[in-house]
Amino acid sequence: MAFNVTLKQSGRQFQVEPDEPVLNAALRQGIGLPYGCKNGACGSCKGSVVNGEIEQGAHAASALSNDEKTRGMALFCCATAQSDLEIDIREVAGVRDVQVRKLPTRIADIEHKADDVIVLKLQLPANERLQYLAGQYLEFILKDGTRRSYSMASAPHEEGPLELHIRHMPGGAFTDHVFTQLKVRDILRFEAPLGTFFLREDSDKPIVLLASGTGFAPIKAIVEHAIHQKLERPMTLYWGAREKKDLYLMDLAEQWAKDIPNFRFVPVLSEPAANDAWTGRTGFVHRAVIDDLPDLSGYQVYACGAPVMVESAQRDFSQHHGLPENEFFADSFTSAADLANPV
């Protein structure tokens, strides 16, 4: 027997089947709820259970704390209904209008940008075009049925191949294959577009773009989309990495700062190498934001990259620097290792 789920803020309703994650049921019925990893690792789908009972599935401890559970919070990507529910979670407009599709793709180009970063170009079948929102991601569907998620770094308006930025995870079966065996013209299969990380164009607030490592990929798509749309909102990009070589497209970000009115670029290194001769900012990248903008109450923040960076930024910006919780948008780059010890 299906259960009814009511969204507290809008009053909209949908049905969820027994043993079906609440998030899956919502997306299946055209209800846009926030999500990222869909496997309990990132926390993007977190909300409150106002009425009713759920069973919370396995998840990363960092995505949902025991204290949050006692306060009625849940991760809806891995929570199943045990009764009718009323839940409090913000809805996401925009994603409902974009069709999720499964497509084959041919590798068009493989370009090494750093020792451990490849820019991968994907050619779609003839006469096919993927509609998506700048910032969304795709999932490669591997032969054994497992999936690997990567943000699209090219903006939706661009003609030509889709662009991905892939970092080598030593011992990772897929990235080992990409870095050692994948060749131009090889065929892969993917599902897209996915995720609710994209630019909210219905606001005129200044924008903070916060990236670590290859979290730059969806930020690149957002910036290029903003250029195409001739958006005039001030934007500041903070891109953090360990050493200078890890800022693998630094020249592009510097060019944006020269060409785009009201655009600033702030690179931040946590452990610059001696031969970097680095005279720029150092430390944690989200702390650089706080140093420059101690009052974030009038901003929107888009953060993407390592889970620890995203979590630290969300906590510190919201709890101590005035950022409204509903103005923080994030895509946390989780991996299988983030769920190695689920709770």
Disulfide bonds with the S-S distance in Angstrom:
none
